[in-house]
Amino acid sequence: MQIISLVIAVLLLIVFIYPIVTGVHNLGMAAGVFLGLCFGAEGLFYNKMNFTAQRYTVFALFVISLVLIFACAYVMKFGKNTATNQKTVIVLGCRVKGDVPSLALQKRADAAYFYLLKNPDAIAILSGGQGKDENISEAACLKKLLTDRGILASRLFCEELSTSTDENIRFSKKIIDENGFDTNVAIVTSEYHQLRSKHICEKNGLKFASISSKTEPLYLPTFLVRELMALINEKIK
């Protein structure tokens, strides 16, 4: 058990510390590192514990890990593409580094582009405000990415006030209402983000379908754990 705990600790620390090197910092990363340290402590001090302490710490770590695995699997189940011919698309924003889109934002733009290309009658609401370290809004960055690839600007509507997923969808709903667009919407976002998007859409009276972009495997655990924490916070609210 000691060796197993140490191996798991090393793997968790590698997976959750790696994003720091590329500038990703969030609560999911911190939670993953903390779990890795717990496994490391279990491995290092296992032989110094009495039998009762060994049994309870192993059981606790096993249960926590199992719950996390099943919870992440459940979230990922909603990452499948379900959009067919929805006429209204909402693209959720993500970080812009100065003027440069993050990898996640670029992938969302790619997913939106291919859908709009296949569905020439569809319009897209590009959602995302401007953060303190962003020279342009996330919506403006998305618009540039799409128009540079030939999507007509007349098909794109920018929502540039939002600072959260809830605001992304809530403010986009205002644009839908003001223009009489179809409330049967397709949400373009990362696969791990679709479940929360679905809940928020339903809360705002929108019928939901998904167009998912893929997250780089080494970043996925960090964002999945962060998303679980956001879902819990959403339920509490």
C-alpha positions, 0 to 999 in steps of 0.5 A, spaced: 500 500 500 505 504 501 508 504 494 501 504 491 500 511 495 507 514 493 506 512 485 499 515 485 501 521 489 507 522 483 502 521 478 497 526 481 502 531 482 505 531 475 498 531 472 496 537 476 502 541 477 504 541 469 499 546 467 502 551 472 508 551 467 504 554 462 500 559 466 494 555 468 492 557 475 485 555 478 482 551 484 482 545 480 489 545 480 490 546 487 485 541 489 489 536 485 495 538 488 492 537 495 490 530 493 496 528 491 500 531 497 495 526 501 497 520 497 504 522 498 503 523 506 499 516 506 505 513 503 511 516 507 507 515 514 503 509 512 508 504 516 508 509 522 501 509 523 497 504 527 492 499 524 486 503 525 489 509 522 491 505 516 485 503 515 481 509 515 486 513 511 486 508 506 478 508 506 478 515 506 482 516 500 479 510 496 472 513 497 474 520 495 478 518 489 472 513 487 467 519 487 472 524 483 472 519 478 465 517 477 463 525 478 468 526 472 465 521 468 458 523 469 460 530 467 464 528 461 458 524 458 455 531 457 460 533 452 458 529 446 455 533 440 448 533 440 447 539 435 443 538 429 440 544 425 439 549 431 439 556 428 442 559 434 449 558 436 452 561 443 459 561 443 462 561 450 468 565 451 475 563 454 481 567 456 485 571 451 492 573 453 493 580 451 490 579 444 492 572 443 486 567 444 488 561 449 488 554 446 481 553 449 478 559 446 481 557 439 478 550 439 471 553 441 472 558 435 474 552 431 468 548 433 463 554 431 466 555 425 465 548 422 458 548 425 457 555 421 460 552 415 455 546 415 449 550 417 449 557 413 442 559 416 445 559 423 447 565 427 452 565 432 452 569 439 459 570 441 459 571 448 465 574 453 467 580 456 474 583 457 478 581 463 484 586 466 489 582 462 486 582 456 487 587 451 480 585 447 474 582 449 473 574 448 467 576 444 471 580 439 477 575 439 472 570 437 469 574 432 476 576 429 477 568 429 471 567 425 471 573 420 478 571 418 476 564 416 470 567 412 464 567 416 460 573 415 460 578 420 453 579 419 452 572 422 455 574 428 453 578 434 457 580 440 456 580 447 461 583 451 459 584 458 459 577 461 464 575 466 462 568 468 458 562 464 452 564 468 452 571 465 455 569 458 448 565 457 443 570 461 446 576 457 446 572 450 438 570 452 437 578 451 440 578 444 436 572 442 429 576 445 431 582 442 432 579 435 427 574 435 432 568 434 430 561 436 431 559 443 433 552 441 440 553 442 447 550 440 452 551 446 459 551 443 464 550 449 469 545 452 466 538 453 467 539 460 463 545 461 457 542 457 453 540 463 453 546 467 451 550 460 445 545 460 443 547 467 444 555 466 440 554 459 434 551 462 434 556 468 434 561 462 428 558 458 433 556 453 432 549 449 439 546 449 444 542 444 451 541 445 457 543 440 463 541 444 471 542 443 476 538 445 481 539 451 488 537 451 489 531 455 494 534 460 489 540 462 483 536 462 484 533 469 485 540 472 479 543 468 474 537 470 476 538 478 475 545 477 468 544 473 466 540 479 467 545 484 463 550 480 457 545 479 457 544 486 457 552 487 452 553 482 447 548 486 448 551 492 446 558 489 
